[in-house]
Amino acid sequence: MHDIHAFTSLYWKTALSVGWSAYIAVLVIWIVMQRRAPVSTLSWILSLALLPIAGFFIYYFLGPQRLVKQRLRRLRSRASAHAPADVARLREAAAQAPPALRQLAALGSGACGLPVSSATAIELLVGGAQTFDAIFEAIRQARHHVHLEYYIVEPDLIGTQLRDLLAERARAGVAVRLLIDSLGSKRVGKSFLAPLREAGVEIALFHETRIGRRMRPVINYRTHRKIVVCDGHVGFTGGVNITDEEDLRTRGDAYHDVHLKLEGGVVRWLQTTFLEDWTYATGDLAPDIDHDLPHLMPRVEAGDIAVQIVTSGPDSPQEAIHRMHVAAIHAATTRAWLTTPYFVPGEPALMALTSAALRGVDVRLLVPRRSDSLVVSAAARSYFDELQAAGVKVWEYEARMLHSKTLVVDDDCAMIGTANFDNRSFRLNFEVMAVVYGPALASPLGAQFETDLHNAALVRALRKRPFWQRLGDSLARLFSPLL
């Protein structure tokens, strides 16, 4: 009897050992074949190897996927048809621009396929109140179409006001299309959207999280973009979502954020981005959209402000927004002022910041003292010491949750968009950013940065912190490739 028990025990131990080895082998091959960054690949392998069976399903539903999002050539061709006027108008300014700026613009075009365009006017909008007022007014003035793409739309006060305005414009004969992320806007239900559908508004969800059209639902890859286009003449992008959390008129603890209003030819590239996302989410470019391209991308007057729309997402390995941030910081000669709610840099971005500071550039980083993610806040703090050792000045915004995503380089380059300074934004989310060349945005955005410092505290170098906090920050940093 003892021999039988011994044999059975040995049998099960062997079976479990073989099964475990097979599980690890399959997991490693599967993850390695994704050809992701080595650090990220190793992090996934080590994390999931500790979770037999469950790890397989975690990676299946939450792990990296290969996405293909088609660039619509006819849209880009239509947008490019108006480019010569912009080029002619900007030629003199381009000739006088520093070589580093011309190379930066070429990098943006090469990485995402969108060239430098022009704007007749731009306006920095500070806070949700200014942003919502400007967007609502542009929607009221629209006569042909209104296109909106958002990560978060909440069924709260501002969300309801926007819904009712869109329904009113649709009943007035304006074509209204609303694209929202199914995860970020998960609280928006059928009853909330019903008045829009009844008014004739077209609604699409980006990457539904349920198993439907896809056998493998997309959990991680969200559209984090915020885009509004009215009549092809006026566009908006930046950090502000449609939620009362962004509006001081409704909440005293509303996020501090900024947004950008654009007018002129550059809007057609926001339009192109929206239409490509709409086609991807719905499966086809509707015939009425194809027929209306002359109205969707009207010929507008070329402006004197050079602006480039830059997009990035998991459908492209180029990481265009990541590259633009790193290249701009490397090109800085006097200042590089970065504002971000989530700071979890990869090695290239960290090297760019510290190298700029070491060569004498005024490098400043403004982050929230506490973001809405404790793990991300802890991971961010783990980088402060090496940044400060290189000469980077770090501030923590104390007044409210800081949600702005901006970069000011010298006096002739400024970036504002939807991307945080972390792996998730640079690699996993669909993001959009406006790069404004010249002082038109660098000047007011630099002034806003200095104003924000009045509500921030400079992080002291070599500050003493409890051991458990330092340990927690260091542990959070280990997960930075996954954040």
NORSUL-V271214 format. One line per field, one symbol per residue. phi: phi as a letter, one per 30 degrees, with the letter a starting at -180 (. if undefined). psi: psi as a letter, one per 20 degrees, with the letter a starting at -180 (. if undefined). burial: # if it has 16 or more other C-alpha atoms within 10 Angstrom, else .. A space follows every 10 residues. Layout:
phi = ???
psi = ???
burial = ???
This chain:
phi = .edddddddd eddddddddd dddddddddd ddddhdeedd dddddddddd bdiedddddd ccddbdcbbd dddddddddd dcdedddddc eddddcdeed dddddddddd dbicddbbbd abbdccjddd dddddddddd ddbcabcbbb dbbcdcdddd ddeddddddd ddjddcbbcb ddddcdddcd dddedddddj ddbbcchedd dbdcdcdccd dcdcdbbbbc hicbbbalcd dcaddcbddc bdceecbbbb cbbjdddddd dedddddddd dcjadeedde dceeddbddb ddcccdbbdb baaddbddhe dedddddddd ddcbbbccba dbcbddeddd ddddddddcj ddcbbcbddb ddbddddddd ddcddddddd jdccccdcdb ddbdbbbcbh cbabbbacdd caddddbccd bbbccccjde cedddddded ddddcbcddd dhddbeeddd ddddddddce dcd
psi = gghghggggh ghggghgggg gggggggggg ghiilapggg ghggghghhi npghhghghg hirqqoqoop pohhghgghh hihhgggghi gghhhiqqhh hhhghhgggh hijprpaqqh qqpppoqhgg ggggghghgh iqhgqppppq gppqlbghgh ggghgggghg hijpopppoq phghkhioah hhighgghij pppqppmpiq odhphoqogh nqojqopppo jjhpqqrbip rnqiijohhh pikqqprqrp pqqahhhhhg gggghhhggg hiiqoqhhgg hjhhhhmqpr pqaippqppp qrriipihlg hggggggghh iphgqooppq honmqrgggg hgghgghhjj qnpqporqgo ajohgggggg hiigghghhi jpppqpphga ppjqnqpppb jkpqppbipr mrhgghhhqo rqqpoopaih hhghhghhgh ghhhkqpppp qkqpqqghgh ggghhhhhjh ii.
burial = .......... .......... ..##..##.. ##.......# #####..##. ....##..#. #.###..... #...##.##. .##.###.## ...#...... #..##.###. ##.####### .#.######. ##.##..##. .#.####### ######.### .##.###### #..####### ######.#.. .##.##..## #.#######. ......#### ########## ########## #######... ...####### ########## ########## ##..#..... .....##### ########## ######.### ########## ###.###### ######..#. ########.. ########## #...###### #####.##.# ########## ########## ########## ########## ########## ###.##..#. .#...#..#. .......... ..##.##.## ###
